[in-house]
Amino acid sequence: MHELSLVQGLLRQLADLAGKHGATSVSRVKVEIGPLSGIVVDSFCFGFEVLAVEDELTQRAILEIVVPPLQYQCCHCGSSCPATTTMPDSCPRCGTTLLVPAGGDGIVLLQVEME
Amino acid sequence: MCDDCGCAAPGPKVVEVNQSLLAANDALAAKNRTHIEALGAVAINMISSPGSGKTTLLEKTIERLKGELRIGVIEGDIETERDADRIRAKGVPVVQLTTGGACHLDAALTHRGLHALEDQLVDKKLDLLFIENVGNLVCPATFDLGEHQRVVLVSVPEGPDKPAKYPKAFVSSQLFIISKTDLLPYFDFSPAAAAKEALQLNPRLAVMELSAATGEGLDGWLDYLRSLCR
């Protein structure tokens, strides 16, 4: 349940941003969670639901999660496989099986709407 | 500014941030790495499920390398000093971090542990720093602690499907250890199949098989550690 500590970090980041922009209320938060980040989206949302209401700044904030599709890259020819949910058996271009996930392990605060 | 007429009425302000939620942790981890290097050490973050033999492997490693390399250990657990007591009995500096419920170590906790460990070092020098993470194959994989190498362990009784089920730990590690190989005759575990699945996720991963109980395969691990210190 490391999602909770990540939500705590997010809330600290939101407080900093609000301070910097003179905002008193955060209305919308957009976060990207990579499919290989090891973060469970439902747990993250639950953590946000529980913790955000404790602060006046974030109690009305709506959390929007974006999960980008996963891309695979061929170690042999370097070409990228189209985004997919399961790992392809072999590279569509050269046929070798040495494919690795390309990115998809990040968790990024994309955008904040505040007033 | 108001969208309709351009007056100065306050409205919602949209700020593009594009910053990792782990940015603060990662910045602190980078500081830890510099701190560890100032001690002259290489740090190894050990990740596995509970009971895969991390502490036993460390005990055997210390027994074999103690006269050769200066070793320090940071132990992470949710509760108790038990692992630190076991390591302390081997005669090397050790710090126990108890997370009090949290399922992983992070860079801030590690930073605290690093200072506590440094206080125990007479000449402020180390060759190898082991950071034994909280027993958990999921959460620790997300947090950089400032280590140089990440080692993931799976013991034979756990089954060979762990790489496929818990990919992040294997994608982010440099070495995969299959432990408790003395139990292979009693379990349906194919080291080759486990290694193949792990290498599919991370072709650069080194794979080792060993049994801390019998000492089989331990030499390869010790040589790997020596090569990191050179």
HADDOCK unambig.tbl for C-alpha pairs under 7 A between the chains (distance, minus, plus):
assign (segid A and resid 1 and name CA) (segid B and resid 103 and name CA) 6.58 0.50 0.50
assign (segid A and resid 2 and name CA) (segid B and resid 103 and name CA) 6.42 0.50 0.50
assign (segid A and resid 2 and name CA) (segid B and resid 139 and name CA) 5.58 0.50 0.50
assign (segid A and resid 6 and name CA) (segid B and resid 21 and name CA) 6.71 0.50 0.50
assign (segid A and resid 9 and name CA) (segid B and resid 21 and name CA) 6.65 0.50 0.50
assign (segid A and resid 10 and name CA) (segid B and resid 21 and name CA) 6.17 0.50 0.50
assign (segid A and resid 36 and name CA) (segid B and resid 168 and name CA) 6.38 0.50 0.50
assign (segid A and resid 37 and name CA) (segid B and resid 168 and name CA) 6.91 0.50 0.50
assign (segid A and resid 38 and name CA) (segid B and resid 138 and name CA) 6.71 0.50 0.50
assign (segid A and resid 38 and name CA) (segid B and resid 142 and name CA) 6.86 0.50 0.50
assign (segid A and resid 38 and name CA) (segid B and resid 168 and name CA) 6.05 0.50 0.50
assign (segid A and resid 98 and name CA) (segid B and resid 200 and name CA) 6.77 0.50 0.50
assign (segid A and resid 99 and name CA) (segid B and resid 200 and name CA) 6.95 0.50 0.50
assign (segid A and resid 100 and name CA) (segid B and resid 201 and name CA) 5.90 0.50 0.50
assign (segid A and resid 100 and name CA) (segid B and resid 202 and name CA) 6.54 0.50 0.50
assign (segid A and resid 107 and name CA) (segid B and resid 20 and name CA) 5.62 0.50 0.50
assign (segid A and resid 107 and name CA) (segid B and resid 21 and name CA) 5.88 0.50 0.50
assign (segid A and resid 108 and name CA) (segid B and resid 18 and name CA) 6.05 0.50 0.50
assign (segid A and resid 108 and name CA) (segid B and resid 19 and name CA) 5.40 0.50 0.50
assign (segid A and resid 108 and name CA) (segid B and resid 20 and name CA) 4.11 0.50 0.50
assign (segid A and resid 108 and name CA) (segid B and resid 21 and name CA) 5.53 0.50 0.50
assign (segid A and resid 109 and name CA) (segid B and resid 17 and name CA) 6.19 0.50 0.50
assign (segid A and resid 109 and name CA) (segid B and resid 18 and name CA) 5.38 0.50 0.50
assign (segid A and resid 109 and name CA) (segid B and resid 19 and name CA) 5.33 0.50 0.50
assign (segid A and resid 109 and name CA) (segid B and resid 20 and name CA) 5.96 0.50 0.50
assign (segid A and resid 109 and name CA) (segid B and resid 21 and name CA) 6.22 0.50 0.50
assign (segid A and resid 110 and name CA) (segid B and resid 16 and name CA) 6.04 0.50 0.50
assign (segid A and resid 110 and name CA) (segid B and resid 17 and name CA) 5.21 0.50 0.50
assign (segid A and resid 110 and name CA) (segid B and resid 18 and name CA) 4.31 0.50 0.50
assign (segid A and resid 110 and name CA) (segid B and resid 19 and name CA) 6.75 0.50 0.50
assign (segid A and resid 111 and name CA) (segid B and resid 14 and name CA) 6.95 0.50 0.50
assign (segid A and resid 111 and name CA) (segid B and resid 15 and name CA) 5.63 0.50 0.50
assign (segid A and resid 111 and name CA) (segid B and resid 16 and name CA) 4.48 0.50 0.50
assign (segid A and resid 111 and name CA) (segid B and resid 17 and name CA) 5.30 0.50 0.50
assign (segid A and resid 111 and name CA) (segid B and resid 18 and name CA) 6.81 0.50 0.50
assign (segid A and resid 112 and name CA) (segid B and resid 14 and name CA) 5.70 0.50 0.50
assign (segid A and resid 112 and name CA) (segid B and resid 15 and name CA) 5.19 0.50 0.50
assign (segid A and resid 112 and name CA) (segid B and resid 16 and name CA) 6.56 0.50 0.50
assign (segid A and resid 113 and name CA) (segid B and resid 12 and name CA) 6.18 0.50 0.50
assign (segid A and resid 113 and name CA) (segid B and resid 13 and name CA) 5.43 0.50 0.50
assign (segid A and resid 113 and name CA) (segid B and resid 14 and name CA) 4.30 0.50 0.50
assign (segid A and resid 113 and name CA) (segid B and resid 15 and name CA) 6.22 0.50 0.50
assign (segid A and resid 114 and name CA) (segid B and resid 12 and name CA) 5.28 0.50 0.50
assign (segid A and resid 114 and name CA) (segid B and resid 13 and name CA) 5.22 0.50 0.50
assign (segid A and resid 114 and name CA) (segid B and resid 14 and name CA) 6.49 0.50 0.50
assign (segid A and resid 115 and name CA) (segid B and resid 11 and name CA) 6.15 0.50 0.50
assign (segid A and resid 115 and name CA) (segid B and resid 12 and name CA) 4.59 0.50 0.50
assign (segid A and resid 115 and name CA) (segid B and resid 13 and name CA) 5.81 0.50 0.50
